[in-house]
Amino acid sequence: MTVRDALNRGYNLVGTAIIAISGLAFFPEFFAEDEPAHKFDEGVLLLLAIGSIVWYLVGKNRFSRTIIPMLFTAAALVMKLLTLFLLEKGDAADLGDEFSTIIVYVITLAFLIWQYVSIKRMAQAAKIETAEALPV
């Protein structure tokens, strides 16, 4: 495994893990909700969790430099924003968990963007350090 592969795997794992953990953690709310519209977001988050895990485990996706973890996170964020402003609008009792979840997804998305941009630079720096350390 190269340094770049290891960096990409870490980046992909962080994005996948956060979506998977949150999707699985919110799924029990699906059974507590009383209206189908209120169950929708938890169902979508579960599907995103399963999709992200499958994507990570299939082939060599975990080693690729890709925006897929950002897309899963953005989809989860959009789902929670739709829930906040449309699906559960006016239902104060159901809106409580939406705010903290939105904050988690915004922070995750910002972190993934930063990681995506900086991984290339980190891999190049590691390659230079490795080349300097090897005797010629």
Number of C-alpha atoms within 10 A of each C-alpha: 6 11 16 20 16 15 22 23 18 16 24 27 18 16 23 26 16 19 28 21 13 19 22 19 14 16 18 13 15 17 9 10 14 10 11 10 13 18 19 16 25 26 18 17 27 24 16 22 25 17 15 24 16 13 17 22 10 9 9 11 16 21 20 17 17 14 14 17 26 22 14 22 27 16 17 26 22 14 18 24 17 14 21 21 11 11 20 20 12 11 11 8 8 14 16 11 12 16 12 11 17 18 12 16 22 16 13 21 20 14 16 20 15 11 17 20 11 12 18 15 12 15 18 13 13 15 15 11 11 12 11 10 9 7 6 5
